[in-house]
Amino acid sequence: MRYVKFLVLLLVFVVSMLFFVQNNQSLSSAVVLEFNVLAVHLYSLPLPVYFLVLSGFFLGALFCLAFLLIDRI
């Protein structure tokens, strides 16, 4: 079972690396995020799309870890 988990994780890693390599140009384009609520208008610095994808992944992993730790406690 340990080998199957390793192979699945390796496959996920390879597929994600292929995704990033094949979409390098579109993922490196800059995006400006804006937040407009009533009289508040906030804009972010230009961020590359791959940064947003990776930060979303890591935030999801942290929330999942926090949920599992709270459930364990």
C-alpha positions in Angstrom: 0.0 0.0 0.0 2.9 2.3 0.7 4.2 1.9 -2.9 0.8 2.7 -4.3 0.6 6.0 -2.3 4.1 6.9 -3.5 3.2 6.2 -7.1 0.0 8.2 -6.9 1.9 11.2 -5.3 4.6 10.9 -7.9 2.0 10.9 -10.7 0.3 14.0 -9.2 3.6 15.8 -9.0 4.5 14.9 -12.6 1.1 16.0 -13.9 1.3 19.3 -12.0 4.8 20.0 -13.3 3.7 19.3 -16.8 0.8 21.7 -16.3 3.2 24.5 -15.2 5.7 23.9 -17.9 3.2 23.8 -20.7 1.3 26.9 -19.5 4.4 28.9 -18.6 3.6 32.0 -20.6 0.0 32.3 -19.6 0.8 31.6 -15.9 3.5 34.2 -15.7 1.2 37.1 -16.9 0.5 39.7 -14.2 -2.9 40.2 -12.7 -4.0 43.1 -10.5 -6.6 42.2 -7.9 -9.1 44.9 -6.9 -11.5 45.1 -3.9 -14.3 47.6 -4.3 -16.9 47.8 -1.4 -18.9 51.0 -1.0 -16.3 53.8 -0.8 -13.3 51.5 -0.3 -11.2 50.9 -3.4 -8.1 48.7 -2.9 -5.7 47.4 -5.6 -2.9 44.9 -5.2 0.5 44.9 -6.8 0.7 43.1 -10.1 0.9 39.4 -9.2 1.7 36.5 -11.6 -1.1 33.9 -12.0 1.1 31.0 -10.9 1.6 32.8 -7.5 -2.1 33.0 -7.1 -2.5 29.3 -8.0 0.2 28.1 -5.6 -0.9 30.4 -2.8 -4.5 29.1 -3.1 -3.2 25.5 -3.0 -1.1 26.2 0.1 -3.9 28.1 1.9 -6.2 25.2 1.2 -3.7 22.7 2.5 -3.2 24.8 5.7 -7.0 25.1 6.3 -7.3 21.3 5.8 -4.5 20.7 8.2 -6.0 23.0 10.8 -9.4 21.3 10.4 -7.8 17.9 10.8 -5.8 19.0 13.9 -8.9 20.5 15.5 -10.8 17.3 14.8 -7.9 15.3 16.4 -7.9 17.4 19.5 
